[in-house]
Amino acid sequence: MTLEATVTVLRGPLALEVELAVEDGEVLAVLGPNGAGKSTLLRVLAGLLPPDSGRVVVDGEHWDDASAGTRLPTHRRSLGVVFQDALLFPHLTIGHNVEFALRSRGIGPAARQQAAAAWLARVGLDGFAARHPAQLSGGQAQRAALARALVGEPALLLLDEPLSALDARTRLEVRAELRRHLADFGGSTVLVTHDPVDAMALADRVVVLEDGRVVQAGTPVDVSRRPRTDYVARLVGLSLLPGTGEGRTVRLADGGTVAVADEVDGPVFAAVRPESVALYLARPAGSPRNVWPARLVGATPHGATVRCELTGEVPLVADVTAAAFAELGLATGSEVWATVKASEVAVYSR
């Protein structure tokens, strides 16, 4: 393990208690809503905020140990950081920005310039060394910030919402490039993000924070397929229905029931993907196992579809094509019938 951290931080209403470990070459994404403690955790790892208890150990070196009174200053940590807005020094050239970490370690000018030039070439900024940050686009600035973070070959790389300030097209390009550089990085990486796409595309593992606690952890696939809180479910686009399994039925806490394909027993989650929900203006003919009356309370364009939020006996999210949405004459307040095949309901223990 490059990074091992067990920390507690008390700041106003937030009580952060986190334990995590990140191996060499591994990328850990930290997801969570605003106020969950993501940025607080990052500040502790960076040495900008002391933990109230616990420790941070990197490559066997104690960066923080509250019980022993150990706290390594930020500038002495083998650390690289990329922030949301790049935060390049505006008065320095791009070359000098990238050199900064090496200069603070006492490395000579010739070696600094050579290393900076090599990294600028690696991130697609060859020939940009003499420019200033104001002369760069958002994507170019983030590439320069990445070069600055990695030029010193740190043991730990911290990425704080590194793509959120970019437009959609630039974000795709920089995400692909960032993924390539992370694959070659030998240290540990902690990525803080609100975007599940960033987490799924870049991370080997995901930790979800809510109210200062880890509520779910696992691979991106595991977390997206089996969310354990409503926040995670909404993040990955699922309807999460906690209930009690009774044979091939899940009885929900609010009184609704969901038919499922296999026998279940005890406390479970039933999860339904938006594309598995079909909407009708009248109760459909035949005898589908899952059919519920519902009211449309929200509709948002979502790529080629419209994402519909439904309330009723069983709260759901449904994706319908824009054409179907128009043909059905749907609008906020519309009364509809929702159906889901039993085989399309994923069930797992709580």
Protein Blocks (a to p, Z undefined) as FASTA:
>chain_A
ZZdcdddddehjbccdddddddehiacdddddehilmmmmmmmmnopaccfbdcddeehi
afbdfknopacdfklpccddddfklopafkbcfklmmmmmmmmnopafklmmmmmmmmmm
mnopghilmpcfklpcfklmmmmmmmmmmmnopabdcdehkllmpcfklmmmmmmmmmmm
mmmpmbdcddddfbfklmmmmpmbdcddeehiafbgcdfklmmmmccbfklmmmnopacd
ddddehjaccdfkopacddfbdcedjddddddfklpccdfbdcehjdfbdcddddfbdcd
ehjbccdddedjbdcdddddfklmmmnopaehiacdddddfklpccddZZ
